[in-house]
């Protein structure tokens, strides 16, 4: 079996596990749901009860679209007083932020499955490198 | 992205182990008797 075929089999196995964790096991949905609840908590804290944070579910994305009435000061803040945009962006894991009445170009971030696949590929390649470190053929001594 | 990395740490550990196993499959040469 060729080297490339073995690499491909290994990579596909790793990506399959990543897809299983993201989709059927619900890790992707759990991640986005956690971001959504944190974003809504920030909005409630800012006392903008008519503003909603919407995360794409098809496909799942870390990007958030805000909808509802909010003026420029409420959105951007001023000086040392942060607006809603900065508060939402400070949530760890949030992707691109946009408002429904002001669509952002270009498109709003990669699907979460693509980002997860990228991380899985990097972890797989690190594993290959460790495999080379530990299992590479070594010169046999004669003594 | 770091947050996503931390959240997916278990599955990344699995991917690392798969990579390690694939590396062993690729590089390990049994010693001749």
Backbone of each chain as nested JSON, in Angstrom:
{
  "chains": [
    {"id": "A", "residues": [
      {"number": 1, "name": "UNK", "atoms": {"N": [0.852, -1.192, 0.0], "CA": [0.0, 0.0, 0.0], "C": [0.888, 1.242, 0.0]}},
      {"number": 2, "name": "UNK", "atoms": {"N": [0.588, 2.184, -0.843], "CA": [1.459, 3.353, -0.973], "C": [1.332, 4.277, 0.238]}},
      {"number": 3, "name": "UNK", "atoms": {"N": [2.372, 5.108, 0.394], "CA": [2.413, 6.048, 1.519], "C": [1.22, 6.999, 1.485]}},
      {"number": 4, "name": "UNK", "atoms": {"N": [0.943, 7.532, 0.299], "CA": [-0.146, 8.506, 0.178], "C": [-1.495, 7.893, 0.513]}},
      {"number": 5, "name": "UNK", "atoms": {"N": [-1.666, 6.624, 0.142], "CA": [-2.942, 5.962, 0.443], "C": [-3.109, 5.782, 1.952]}},
      {"number": 6, "name": "UNK", "atoms": {"N": [-2.009, 5.411, 2.624], "CA": [-2.064, 5.261, 4.083], "C": [-2.379, 6.605, 4.74]}},
      {"number": 7, "name": "UNK", "atoms": {"N": [-1.734, 7.666, 4.247], "CA": [-1.996, 9.007, 4.78], "C": [-3.455, 9.395, 4.565]}},
      {"number": 8, "name": "UNK", "atoms": {"N": [-3.964, 9.082, 3.384], "CA": [-5.353, 9.436, 3.064], "C": [-6.328, 8.685, 3.959]}},
      {"number": 9, "name": "UNK", "atoms": {"N": [-6.061, 7.394, 4.178], "CA": [-6.934, 6.603, 5.046], "C": [-6.933, 7.177, 6.452]}},
      {"number": 10, "name": "UNK", "atoms": {"N": [-5.732, 7.497, 6.96], "CA": [-5.629, 8.077, 8.297], "C": [-6.349, 9.41, 8.386]}},
      {"number": 11, "name": "UNK", "atoms": {"N": [-6.128, 10.288, 7.392], "CA": [-6.758, 11.61, 7.418], "C": [-8.281, 11.494, 7.342]}},
      {"number": 12, "name": "UNK", "atoms": {"N": [-8.768, 10.608, 6.486], "CA": [-10.225, 10.437, 6.367], "C": [-10.816, 9.887, 7.667]}},
      {"number": 13, "name": "UNK", "atoms": {"N": [-10.071, 9.003, 8.337], "CA": [-10.551, 8.485, 9.631], "C": [-10.662, 9.614, 10.647]}},
      {"number": 14, "name": "UNK", "atoms": {"N": [-9.639, 10.462, 10.692], "CA": [-9.653, 11.575, 11.638], "C": [-10.794, 12.544, 11.315]}},
      {"number": 15, "name": "UNK", "atoms": {"N": [-10.964, 12.853, 10.035], "CA": [-12.035, 13.78, 9.642], "C": [-13.409, 13.178, 9.924]}},
      {"number": 16, "name": "UNK", "atoms": {"N": [-13.522, 11.861, 9.765], "CA": [-14.793, 11.201, 10.071], "C": [-15.12, 11.342, 11.555]}},
      {"number": 17, "name": "UNK", "atoms": {"N": [-14.096, 11.148, 12.411], "CA": [-14.32, 11.335, 13.854], "C": [-14.704, 12.779, 14.154]}},
      {"number": 18, "name": "UNK", "atoms": {"N": [-14.056, 13.72, 13.486], "CA": [-14.392, 15.125, 13.689], "C": [-15.815, 15.421, 13.275]}},
      {"number": 19, "name": "UNK", "atoms": {"N": [-16.228, 14.875, 12.145], "CA": [-17.605, 15.084, 11.68], "C": [-18.616, 14.452, 12.643]}},
      {"number": 20, "name": "UNK", "atoms": {"N": [-18.277, 13.249, 13.143], "CA": [-19.174, 12.578, 14.09], "C": [-19.358, 13.416, 15.346]}},
      {"number": 21, "name": "UNK", "atoms": {"N": [-18.254, 13.971, 15.843], "CA": [-18.337, 14.789, 17.054], "C": [-19.13, 16.069, 16.787]}},
      {"number": 22, "name": "UNK", "atoms": {"N": [-18.907, 16.674, 15.622], "CA": [-19.562, 17.943, 15.3], "C": [-21.061, 17.78, 15.097]}},
      {"number": 23, "name": "UNK", "atoms": {"N": [-21.436, 16.767, 14.316], "CA": [-22.825, 16.604, 13.909], "C": [-23.63, 15.676, 14.8]}},
      {"number": 24, "name": "UNK", "atoms": {"N": [-23.532, 14.354, 14.552], "CA": [-24.367, 13.416, 15.31], "C": [-24.203, 13.488, 16.827]}},
      {"number": 25, "name": "UNK", "atoms": {"N": [-22.967, 13.765, 17.295], "CA": [-22.792, 13.839, 18.752], "C": [-23.112, 15.22, 19.312]}},
      {"number": 26, "name": "UNK", "atoms": {"N": [-23.386, 16.171, 18.437], "CA": [-23.928, 17.456, 18.863], "C": [-22.964, 18.484, 19.403]}},
      {"number": 27, "name": "UNK", "atoms": {"N": [-21.658, 18.286, 19.237], "CA": [-20.698, 19.26, 19.77], "C": [-20.82, 20.61, 19.058]}},
      {"number": 28, "name": "UNK", "atoms": {"N": [-21.051, 20.585, 17.766], "CA": [-21.199, 21.817, 16.998], "C": [-22.37, 22.642, 17.49]}},
      {"number": 29, "name": "UNK", "atoms": {"N": [-23.51, 21.998, 17.623], "CA": [-24.721, 22.66, 18.094], "C": [-24.528, 23.17, 19.514]}},
      {"number": 30, "name": "UNK", "atoms": {"N": [-23.861, 22.386, 20.353], "CA": [-23.617, 22.807, 21.739], "C": [-22.74, 24.049, 21.783]}},
      {"number": 31, "name": "UNK", "atoms": {"N": [-21.735, 24.109, 20.91], "CA": [-20.847, 25.269, 20.887], "C": [-21.614, 26.521, 20.485]}},
      {"number": 32, "name": "UNK", "atoms": {"N": [-22.398, 26.417, 19.419], "CA": [-23.159, 27.573, 18.951], "C": [-24.225, 27.976, 19.972]}},
      {"number": 33, "name": "UNK", "atoms": {"N": [-24.849, 26.996, 20.606], "CA": [-25.865, 27.306, 21.625], "C": [-25.238, 28.048, 22.801]}},
      {"number": 34, "name": "UNK", "atoms": {"N": [-24.023, 27.672, 23.154], "CA": [-23.334, 28.35, 24.256], "C": [-23.015, 29.797, 23.865]}},
      {"number": 35, "name": "UNK", "atoms": {"N": [-22.546, 29.999, 22.623], "CA": [-22.269, 31.356, 22.156], "C": [-23.545, 32.19, 22.166]}},
      {"number": 36, "name": "UNK", "atoms": {"N": [-24.65, 31.561, 21.731], "CA": [-25.924, 32.27, 21.638], "C": [-26.401, 32.706, 23.022]}},
      {"number": 37, "name": "UNK", "atoms": {"N": [-26.285, 31.822, 23.997], "CA": [-26.759, 32.182, 25.336], "C": [-25.892, 33.285, 25.926]}},
      {"number": 38, "name": "UNK", "atoms": {"N": [-24.575, 33.254, 25.654], "CA": [-23.703, 34.318, 26.156], "C": [-24.009, 35.641, 25.474]}},
      {"number": 39, "name": "UNK", "atoms": {"N": [-24.275, 35.591, 24.168], "CA": [-24.601, 36.815, 23.436], "C": [-25.904, 37.406, 23.951]}},
      {"number": 40, "name": "UNK", "atoms": {"N": [-26.891, 36.571, 24.194], "CA": [-28.172, 37.069, 24.711], "C": [-28.011, 37.628, 26.13]}},
      {"number": 41, "name": "UNK", "atoms": {"N": [-27.129, 37.03, 26.903], "CA": [-26.875, 37.557, 28.248], "C": [-26.245, 38.944, 28.168]}},
      {"number": 42, "name": "UNK", "atoms": {"N": [-25.338, 39.138, 27.207], "CA": [-24.718, 40.462, 27.026], "C": [-25.767, 41.478, 26.617]}},
      {"number": 43, "name": "UNK", "atoms": {"N": [-26.675, 41.076, 25.735], "CA": [-27.729, 41.983, 25.268], "C": [-28.655, 42.353, 26.418]}},
      {"number": 44, "name": "UNK", "atoms": {"N": [-29.039, 41.393, 27.23], "CA": [-29.91, 41.665, 28.38], "C": [-29.204, 42.588, 29.364]}},
      {"number": 45, "name": "UNK", "atoms": {"N": [-27.918, 42.352, 29.556], "CA": [-27.118, 43.181, 30.456], "C": [-27.041, 44.623, 29.972]}},
      {"number": 46, "name": "UNK", "atoms": {"N": [-27.054, 44.789, 28.64], "CA": [-27.001, 46.13, 28.057], "C": [-28.374, 46.786, 28.009]}},
      {"number": 47, "name": "UNK", "atoms": {"N": [-29.381, 46.065, 28.499], "CA": [-30.763, 46.582, 28.572], "C": [-31.321, 46.948, 27.198]}},
      {"number": 48, "name": "UNK", "atoms": {"N": [-30.997, 46.151, 26.205], "CA": [-31.552, 46.332, 24.859], "C": [-32.448, 45.13, 24.571]}},
      {"number": 49, "name": "UNK", "atoms": {"N": [-33.603, 45.141, 25.208], "CA": [-34.435, 43.927, 25.225], "C": [-35.01, 43.571, 23.862]}},
      {"number": 50, "name": "UNK", "atoms": {"N": [-35.037, 44.522, 22.925], "CA": [-35.626, 44.207, 21.621], "C": [-34.593, 43.724, 20.608]}},
      {"number": 51, "name": "UNK", "atoms": {"N": [-33.34, 43.71, 21.015], "CA": [-32.281, 43.229, 20.129], "C": [-32.141, 41.724, 20.308]}},
      {"number": 52, "name": "UNK", "atoms": {"N": [-31.919, 41.043, 19.198], "CA": [-31.767, 39.573, 19.221], "C": [-30.455, 39.195, 18.541]}},
      {"number": 53, "name": "UNK", "atoms": {"N": [-29.826, 38.17, 19.065], "CA": [-28.613, 37.609, 18.452], "C": [-29.002, 36.334, 17.728]}},
      {"number": 54, "name": "UNK", "atoms": {"N": [-28.668, 36.284, 16.435], "CA": [-29.039, 35.124, 15.624], "C": [-27.778, 34.477, 15.079]}},
      {"number": 55, "name": "UNK", "atoms": {"N": [-27.665, 33.179, 15.312], "CA": [-26.553, 32.404, 14.767], "C": [-27.098, 31.482, 13.688]}},
      {"number": 56, "name": "UNK", "atoms": {"N": [-26.376, 31.41, 12.581], "CA": [-26.796, 30.523, 11.491], "C": [-26.749, 29.072, 11.966]}},
      {"number": 57, "name": "UNK", "atoms": {"N": [-27.842, 28.329, 11.667], "CA": [-27.882, 26.918, 12.047], "C": [-27.712, 26.008, 10.835]}},
      {"number": 58, "name": "UNK", "atoms": {"N": [-27.786, 26.564, 9.657], "CA": [-27.698, 25.747, 8.462], "C": [-26.9, 26.465, 7.383]}},
      {"number": 59, "name": "UNK", "atoms": {"N": [-25.565, 26.349, 7.362], "CA": [-24.776, 25.518, 8.276], "C": [-24.471, 26.26, 9.58]}},
      {"number": 60, "name": "UNK", "atoms": {"N": [-24.029, 25.515, 10.574], "CA": [-23.63, 26.126, 11.836], "C": [-22.437, 27.045, 11.615]}},
      {"number": 61, "name": "UNK", "atoms": {"N": [-22.523, 28.251, 12.176], "CA": [-21.425, 29.216, 12.073], "C": [-21.237, 29.893, 13.409]}},
      {"number": 62, "name": "UNK", "atoms": {"N": [-19.991, 30.395, 13.631], "CA": [-19.721, 31.172, 14.839], "C": [-20.125, 32.628, 14.658]}},
      {"number": 63, "name": "UNK", "atoms": {"N": [-20.504, 33.008, 13.436], "CA": [-20.832, 34.405, 13.157], "C": [-22.209, 34.739, 13.683]}},
      {"number": 64, "name": "UNK", "atoms": {"N": [-22.37, 35.979, 14.16], "CA": [-23.631, 36.408, 14.768], "C": [-24.208, 37.561, 13.977]}},
      {"number": 65, "name": "UNK", "atoms": {"N": [-25.536, 37.525, 13.797], "CA": [-26.274, 38.634, 13.188], "C": [-27.204, 39.206, 14.245]}},
      {"number": 66, "name": "UNK", "atoms": {"N": [-27.072, 40.488, 14.485], "CA": [-27.931, 41.156, 15.463], "C": [-29.083, 41.841, 14.744]}},
      {"number": 67, "name": "UNK", "atoms": {"N": [-30.259, 41.734, 15.344], "CA": [-31.426, 42.395, 14.744], "C": [-32.187, 43.117, 15.838]}},
      {"number": 68, "name": "UNK", "atoms": {"N": [-32.852, 44.215, 15.457], "CA": [-33.636, 44.983, 16.422], "C": [-33.196, 46.429, 16.43]}},
      {"number": 69, "name": "UNK", "atoms": {"N": [-33.963, 47.254, 17.139], "CA": [-33.668, 48.69, 17.157], "C": [-32.507, 49.015, 18.097]}},
      {"number": 70, "name": "UNK", "atoms": {"N": [-31.504, 49.675, 17.554], "CA": [-30.382, 50.162, 18.358], "C": [-29.721, 51.297, 17.595]}},
      {"number": 71, "name": "UNK", "atoms": {"N": [-29.522, 52.408, 18.265], "CA": [-28.913, 53.547, 17.555], "C": [-27.391, 53.378, 17.509]}},
      {"number": 72, "name": "UNK", "atoms": {"N": [-26.754, 54.328, 16.878], "CA": [-25.313, 54.233, 16.635], "C": [-24.532, 54.174, 17.94]}},
      {"number": 73, "name": "UNK", "atoms": {"N": [-24.945, 54.976, 18.92], "CA": [-24.255, 54.99, 20.214], "C": [-24.407, 53.645, 20.913]}},
      {"number": 74, "name": "UNK", "atoms": {"N": [-25.602, 53.073, 20.861], "CA": [-25.817, 51.77, 21.493], "C": [-24.992, 50.68, 20.793]}},
      {"number": 75, "name": "UNK", "atoms": {"N": [-24.831, 50.812, 19.493], "CA": [-24.081, 49.793, 18.749], "C": [-22.572, 49.969, 18.933]}},
      {"number": 76, "name": "UNK", "atoms": {"N": [-22.083, 51.194, 18.745], "CA": [-20.629, 51.396, 18.702], "C": [-20.043, 51.925, 20.007]}},
      {"number": 77, "name": "UNK", "atoms": {"N": [-20.887, 52.507, 20.859], "CA": [-20.385, 53.111, 22.086], "C": [-19.663, 54.402, 21.758]}},
      {"number": 78, "name": "UNK", "atoms": {"N": [-18.977, 54.93, 22.768], "CA": [-18.209, 56.164, 22.553], "C": [-17.122, 56.248, 23.602]}},
      {"number": 79, "name": "UNK", "atoms": {"N": [-15.926, 56.554, 23.147], "CA": [-14.797, 56.685, 24.059], "C": [-14.548, 55.392, 24.812]}},
      {"number": 80, "name": "UNK", "atoms": {"N": [-14.551, 55.497, 26.132], "CA": [-14.267, 54.311, 26.94], "C": [-15.513, 53.485, 27.227]}},
      {"number": 81, "name": "UNK", "atoms": {"N": [-16.65, 53.957, 26.798], "CA": [-17.888, 53.211, 27.021], "C": [-18.138, 52.293, 25.826]}},
      {"number": 82, "name": "UNK", "atoms": {"N": [-18.013, 50.977, 26.015], "CA": [-18.138, 50.073, 24.865], "C": [-19.58, 49.929, 24.418]}},
      {"number": 83, "name": "UNK", "atoms": {"N": [-19.75, 49.849, 23.106], "CA": [-21.073, 49.611, 22.557], "C": [-21.361, 48.117, 22.541]}},
      {"number": 84, "name": "UNK", "atoms": {"N": [-22.556, 47.788, 22.046], "CA": [-22.968, 46.387, 22.01], "C": [-22.042, 45.561, 21.121]}},
      {"number": 85, "name": "UNK", "atoms": {"N": [-21.588, 46.155, 20.029], "CA": [-20.709, 45.427, 19.102], "C": [-19.441, 44.954, 19.805]}},
      {"number": 86, "name": "UNK", "atoms": {"N": [-18.807, 45.855, 20.543], "CA": [-17.563, 45.485, 21.236], "C": [-17.823, 44.448, 22.318]}},
      {"number": 87, "name": "UNK", "atoms": {"N": [-18.946, 44.584, 23.006], "CA": [-19.261, 43.628, 24.08], "C": [-19.491, 42.228, 23.511]}},
      {"number": 88, "name": "UNK", "atoms": {"N": [-20.213, 42.161, 22.396], "CA": [-20.472, 40.856, 21.778], "C": [-19.165, 40.269, 21.221]}},
      {"number": 89, "name": "UNK", "atoms": {"N": [-18.35, 41.112, 20.584], "CA": [-17.089, 40.625, 20.005], "C": [-16.135, 40.109, 21.073]}},
      {"number": 90, "name": "UNK", "atoms": {"N": [-16.281, 40.608, 22.316], "CA": [-15.371, 40.187, 23.378], "C": [-15.719, 38.801, 23.919]}},
      {"number": 91, "name": "UNK", "atoms": {"N": [-16.839, 38.236, 23.495], "CA": [-17.185, 36.872, 23.917], "C": [-16.218, 35.91, 23.23]}},
      {"number": 92, "name": "UNK", "atoms": {"N": [-15.513, 35.066, 23.988], "CA": [-14.561, 34.133, 23.365], "C": [-15.263, 33.181, 22.411]}},
      {"number": 93, "name": "UNK", "atoms": {"N": [-14.752, 33.093, 21.184], "CA": [-15.306, 32.153, 20.223], "C": [-16.223, 32.784, 19.185]}},
      {"number": 94, "name": "UNK", "atoms": {"N": [-16.618, 34.032, 19.413], "CA": [-17.512, 34.692, 18.454], "C": [-16.755, 34.97, 17.162]}},
      {"number": 95, "name": "UNK", "atoms": {"N": [-17.432, 34.787, 16.034], "CA": [-16.832, 35.069, 14.732], "C": [-17.182, 36.48, 14.284]}},
      {"number": 96, "name": "UNK", "atoms": {"N": [-17.592, 36.589, 13.022], "CA": [-17.928, 37.891, 12.442], "C": [-19.259, 38.379, 13.002]}},
      {"number": 97, "name": "UNK", "atoms": {"N": [-19.315, 39.676, 13.319], "CA": [-20.554, 40.278, 13.817], "C": [-21.137, 41.185, 12.747]}},
      {"number": 98, "name": "UNK", "atoms": {"N": [-22.442, 41.105, 12.545], "CA": [-23.09, 42.013, 11.604], "C": [-24.494, 42.315, 12.117]}},
      {"number": 99, "name": "UNK", "atoms": {"N": [-25.068, 43.371, 11.574], "CA": [-26.446, 43.729, 11.895], "C": [-27.32, 43.396, 10.695]}},
      {"number": 100, "name": "UNK", "atoms": {"N": [-28.551, 43.007, 10.978], "CA": [-29.46, 42.581, 9.916], "C": [-29.751, 43.722, 8.94]}},
      {"number": 101, "name": "UNK", "atoms": {"N": [-29.791, 44.964, 9.464], "CA": [-30.089, 46.09, 8.58], "C": [-28.846, 46.628, 7.876]}},
      {"number": 102, "name": "UNK", "atoms": {"N": [-27.663, 46.054, 8.2], "CA": [-26.42, 46.45, 7.531], "C": [-25.6, 45.205, 7.229]}},
      {"number": 103, "name": "UNK", "atoms": {"N": [-25.972, 44.466, 6.189], "CA": [-25.237, 43.226, 5.891], "C": [-23.762, 43.51, 5.647]}},
      {"number": 104, "name": "UNK", "atoms": {"N": [-22.913, 42.6, 6.102], "CA": [-21.462, 42.75, 5.964], "C": [-21.005, 42.011, 4.724]}},
      {"number": 105, "name": "UNK", "atoms": {"N": [-20.183, 42.663, 3.924], "CA": [-19.545, 41.972, 2.798], "C": [-18.058, 41.863, 3.105]}},
      {"number": 106, "name": "UNK", "atoms": {"N": [-17.353, 40.808, 2.927], "CA": [-17.824, 39.561, 2.309], "C": [-18.654, 38.701, 3.246]}},
      {"number": 107, "name": "UNK", "atoms": {"N": [-18.905, 37.501, 2.851], "CA": [-19.778, 36.585, 3.589], "C": [-19.245, 36.349, 4.988]}},
      {"number": 108, "name": "UNK", "atoms": {"N": [-20.117, 35.925, 5.866], "CA": [-19.827, 35.941, 7.29], "C": [-19.164, 34.672, 7.809]}},
      {"number": 109, "name": "UNK", "atoms": {"N": [-17.907, 34.474, 7.507], "CA": [-17.124, 33.444, 8.157], "C": [-17.347, 32.06, 7.583]}},
      {"number": 110, "name": "UNK", "atoms": {"N": [-16.442, 31.14, 7.943], "CA": [-16.538, 29.766, 7.478], "C": [-17.571, 28.997, 8.293]}},
      {"number": 111, "name": "UNK", "atoms": {"N": [-18.184, 27.963, 7.677], "CA": [-19.024, 27.073, 8.486], "C": [-18.2, 26.403, 9.58]}},
      {"number": 112, "name": "UNK", "atoms": {"N": [-18.846, 26.114, 10.691], "CA": [-18.15, 25.551, 11.84], "C": [-17.531, 24.197, 11.512]}},
      {"number": 113, "name": "UNK", "atoms": {"N": [-18.17, 23.416, 10.637], "CA": [-17.632, 22.103, 10.273], "C": [-16.298, 22.261, 9.547]}},
      {"number": 114, "name": "UNK", "atoms": {"N": [-16.137, 23.316, 8.761], "CA": [-14.875, 23.553, 8.054], "C": [-13.777, 23.908, 9.055]}},
      {"number": 115, "name": "UNK", "atoms": {"N": [-14.11, 24.772, 10.024], "CA": [-13.119, 25.146, 11.042], "C": [-12.733, 23.938, 11.888]}},
      {"number": 116, "name": "UNK", "atoms": {"N": [-13.721, 23.126, 12.25], "CA": [-13.444, 21.914, 13.022], "C": [-12.577, 20.96, 12.208]}},
      {"number": 117, "name": "UNK", "atoms": {"N": [-12.889, 20.813, 10.929], "CA": [-12.092, 19.947, 10.055], "C": [-10.652, 20.424, 9.947]}},
      {"number": 118, "name": "UNK", "atoms": {"N": [-10.473, 21.723, 9.912], "CA": [-9.123, 22.284, 9.85], "C": [-8.339, 21.967, 11.118]}},
      {"number": 119, "name": "UNK", "atoms": {"N": [-8.975, 22.13, 12.277], "CA": [-8.309, 21.803, 13.544], "C": [-7.992, 20.309, 13.627]}},
      {"number": 120, "name": "UNK", "atoms": {"N": [-8.911, 19.473, 13.176], "CA": [-8.683, 18.022, 13.191], "C": [-7.512, 17.665, 12.281]}},
      {"number": 121, "name": "UNK", "atoms": {"N": [-7.427, 18.303, 11.115], "CA": [-6.322, 18.033, 10.188], "C": [-4.986, 18.42, 10.809]}},
      {"number": 122, "name": "UNK", "atoms": {"N": [-4.946, 19.57, 11.478], "CA": [-3.707, 20.0, 12.136], "C": [-3.311, 19.012, 13.23]}},
      {"number": 123, "name": "UNK", "atoms": {"N": [-4.29, 18.571, 14.035], "CA": [-3.999, 17.594, 15.092], "C": [-3.495, 16.287, 14.485]}},
      {"number": 124, "name": "UNK", "atoms": {"N": [-4.098, 15.875, 13.383], "CA": [-3.673, 14.65, 12.699], "C": [-2.227, 14.774, 12.226]}},
      {"number": 125, "name": "UNK", "atoms": {"N": [-1.882, 15.913, 11.64], "CA": [-0.52, 16.111, 11.138], "C": [0.5, 16.155, 12.278]}},
      {"number": 126, "name": "UNK", "atoms": {"N": [0.106, 16.721, 13.414], "CA": [0.982, 16.7, 14.591], "C": [1.19, 15.251, 15.039]}},
      {"number": 127, "name": "UNK", "atoms": {"N": [0.125, 14.451, 14.987], "CA": [0.236, 13.035, 15.318], "C": [1.174, 12.309, 14.361]}},
      {"number": 128, "name": "UNK", "atoms": {"N": [1.102, 12.624, 13.071], "CA": [2.019, 12.032, 12.083], "C": [3.456, 12.392, 12.438]}},
      {"number": 129, "name": "UNK", "atoms": {"N": [3.676, 13.652, 12.786], "CA": [5.027, 14.11, 13.142], "C": [5.532, 13.367, 14.38]}},
      {"number": 130, "name": "UNK", "atoms": {"N": [4.66, 13.195, 15.37], "CA": [5.047, 12.436, 16.565], "C": [5.321, 10.984, 16.209]}},
      {"number": 131, "name": "UNK", "atoms": {"N": [4.545, 10.439, 15.285], "CA": [4.774, 9.076, 14.822], "C": [6.141, 8.949, 14.175]}},
      {"number": 132, "name": "UNK", "atoms": {"N": [6.537, 9.941, 13.421], "CA": [7.869, 9.93, 12.815], "C": [8.945, 10.005, 13.9]}},
      {"number": 133, "name": "UNK", "atoms": {"N": [8.742, 10.818, 14.905], "CA": [9.731, 10.952, 15.983], "C": [9.898, 9.627, 16.728]}},
      {"number": 134, "name": "UNK", "atoms": {"N": [8.796, 8.96, 17.033], "CA": [8.864, 7.771, 17.875], "C": [9.099, 6.478, 17.103]}},
      {"number": 135, "name": "UNK", "atoms": {"N": [8.635, 6.393, 15.862], "CA": [8.64, 5.101, 15.174], "C": [9.524, 5.051, 13.936]}},
      {"number": 136, "name": "UNK", "atoms": {"N": [10.306, 6.103, 13.672], "CA": [11.121, 6.067, 12.465], "C": [12.205, 5.001, 12.609]}},
      {"number": 137, "name": "UNK", "atoms": {"N": [12.623, 4.437, 11.47], "CA": [13.668, 3.403, 11.544], "C": [14.956, 4.012, 12.074]}},
      {"number": 138, "name": "UNK", "atoms": {"N": [15.576, 3.323, 13.003], "CA": [16.831, 3.801, 13.577], "C": [17.946, 2.845, 13.182]}},
      {"number": 139, "name": "UNK", "atoms": {"N": [19.135, 3.449, 13.056], "CA": [20.277, 2.627, 12.687], "C": [20.59, 1.671, 13.827]}},
      {"number": 140, "name": "UNK", "atoms": {"N": [20.734, 0.417, 13.498], "CA": [21.038, -0.581, 14.518], "C": [22.525, -0.528, 14.862]}},
      {"number": 141, "name": "UNK", "atoms": {"N": [22.814, -0.549, 16.124], "CA": [24.22, -0.621, 16.543], "C": [24.744, -2.038, 16.403]}},
      {"number": 142, "name": "UNK", "atoms": {"N": [26.08, -2.197, 16.342], "CA": [26.67, -3.529, 16.175], "C": [27.14, -4.117, 17.487]}},
      {"number": 143, "name": "UNK", "atoms": {"N": [27.139, -3.314, 18.511], "CA": [27.629, -3.797, 19.816], "C": [26.501, -4.225, 20.727]}}
    ]},
    {"id": "B", "residues": [
      {"number": 1, "name": "UNK", "atoms": {"N": [-10.974, 31.449, 17.8], "CA": [-10.495, 30.134, 17.334], "C": [-9.934, 29.323, 18.496]}},
      {"number": 2, "name": "UNK", "atoms": {"N": [-9.268, 30.023, 19.405], "CA": [-8.703, 29.343, 20.577], "C": [-9.812, 28.709, 21.404]}},
      {"number": 3, "name": "UNK", "atoms": {"N": [-10.902, 29.416, 21.521], "CA": [-12.039, 28.896, 22.258], "C": [-12.589, 27.644, 21.596]}},
      {"number": 4, "name": "UNK", "atoms": {"N": [-12.639, 27.652, 20.28], "CA": [-13.09, 26.477, 19.528], "C": [-12.123, 25.323, 19.73]}},
      {"number": 5, "name": "UNK", "atoms": {"N": [-10.825, 25.636, 19.759], "CA": [-9.808, 24.622, 19.995], "C": [-10.015, 23.958, 21.363]}},
      {"number": 6, "name": "UNK", "atoms": {"N": [-10.201, 24.774, 22.384], "CA": [-10.384, 24.23, 23.737], "C": [-11.668, 23.41, 23.836]}},
      {"number": 7, "name": "UNK", "atoms": {"N": [-12.715, 23.876, 23.165], "CA": [-13.99, 23.173, 23.215], "C": [-13.894, 21.809, 22.55]}},
      {"number": 8, "name": "UNK", "atoms": {"N": [-13.089, 21.715, 21.498], "CA": [-12.963, 20.47, 20.74], "C": [-11.769, 19.624, 21.17]}},
      {"number": 9, "name": "UNK", "atoms": {"N": [-11.179, 19.93, 22.318], "CA": [-9.965, 19.23, 22.744], "C": [-10.096, 17.699, 22.737]}},
      {"number": 10, "name": "UNK", "atoms": {"N": [-11.2, 17.115, 23.202], "CA": [-11.29, 15.649, 23.169], "C": [-11.177, 15.074, 21.762]}},
      {"number": 11, "name": "UNK", "atoms": {"N": [-11.883, 15.665, 20.817], "CA": [-11.847, 15.112, 19.462], "C": [-10.488, 15.384, 18.809]}},
      {"number": 12, "name": "UNK", "atoms": {"N": [-9.835, 16.469, 19.205], "CA": [-8.492, 16.742, 18.677], "C": [-7.487, 15.739, 19.244]}},
      {"number": 13, "name": "UNK", "atoms": {"N": [-7.706, 15.326, 20.475], "CA": [-6.853, 14.281, 21.051], "C": [-7.035, 12.97, 20.276]}},
      {"number": 14, "name": "UNK", "atoms": {"N": [-8.274, 12.664, 19.91], "CA": [-8.541, 11.461, 19.108], "C": [-7.847, 11.568, 17.756]}},
      {"number": 15, "name": "UNK", "atoms": {"N": [-7.915, 12.748, 17.137], "CA": [-7.263, 12.949, 15.835], "C": [-5.759, 12.798, 15.968]}},
      {"number": 16, "name": "UNK", "atoms": {"N": [-5.195, 13.271, 17.077], "CA": [-3.761, 13.131, 17.329], "C": [-3.378, 11.658, 17.44]}},
      {"number": 17, "name": "UNK", "atoms": {"N": [-4.181, 10.896, 18.153], "CA": [-3.911, 9.463, 18.307], "C": [-4.017, 8.749, 16.96]}},
      {"number": 18, "name": "UNK", "atoms": {"N": [-5.0, 9.122, 16.172], "CA": [-5.131, 8.537, 14.828], "C": [-3.905, 8.879, 13.998]}},
      {"number": 19, "name": "UNK", "atoms": {"N": [-3.429, 10.124, 14.121], "CA": [-2.213, 10.534, 13.412], "C": [-1.016, 9.737, 13.872]}},
      {"number": 20, "name": "UNK", "atoms": {"N": [-0.931, 9.523, 15.174], "CA": [0.173, 8.738, 15.74], "C": [0.132, 7.301, 15.213]}},
      {"number": 21, "name": "UNK", "atoms": {"N": [-1.051, 6.716, 15.188], "CA": [-1.208, 5.355, 14.68], "C": [-0.864, 5.292, 13.197]}},
      {"number": 22, "name": "UNK", "atoms": {"N": [-1.285, 6.303, 12.46], "CA": [-0.96, 6.35, 11.03], "C": [0.545, 6.506, 10.839]}},
      {"number": 23, "name": "UNK", "atoms": {"N": [1.162, 7.323, 11.692], "CA": [2.61, 7.494, 11.63], "C": [3.331, 6.19, 11.888]}},
      {"number": 24, "name": "UNK", "atoms": {"N": [2.86, 5.438, 12.871], "CA": [3.442, 4.136, 13.148], "C": [3.259, 3.21, 11.949]}},
      {"number": 25, "name": "UNK", "atoms": {"N": [2.115, 3.242, 11.372], "CA": [1.827, 2.428, 10.183], "C": [2.771, 2.801, 9.045]}},
      {"number": 26, "name": "UNK", "atoms": {"N": [3.094, 4.075, 8.937], "CA": [3.937, 4.55, 7.845], "C": [5.419, 4.246, 8.088]}},
      {"number": 27, "name": "UNK", "atoms": {"N": [5.877, 4.486, 9.31], "CA": [7.319, 4.553, 9.534], "C": [7.925, 3.333, 10.223]}},
      {"number": 28, "name": "UNK", "atoms": {"N": [7.1, 2.567, 10.939], "CA": [7.685, 1.502, 11.748], "C": [8.125, 0.344, 10.864]}},
      {"number": 29, "name": "UNK", "atoms": {"N": [9.328, -0.094, 11.092], "CA": [9.866, -1.265, 10.377], "C": [10.208, -2.303, 11.423]}},
      {"number": 30, "name": "UNK", "atoms": {"N": [9.557, -3.46, 11.358], "CA": [9.891, -4.491, 12.335], "C": [11.367, -4.897, 12.206]}},
      {"number": 31, "name": "UNK", "atoms": {"N": [12.003, -5.155, 13.326], "CA": [13.418, -5.55, 13.29], "C": [13.571, -6.942, 12.712]}},
      {"number": 32, "name": "UNK", "atoms": {"N": [14.596, -7.12, 11.887], "CA": [14.813, -8.441, 11.296], "C": [15.406, -9.352, 12.353]}},
      {"number": 33, "name": "UNK", "atoms": {"N": [15.009, -10.627, 12.341], "CA": [15.507, -11.578, 13.37], "C": [16.989, -11.847, 13.207]}}
    ]}
  ]
}
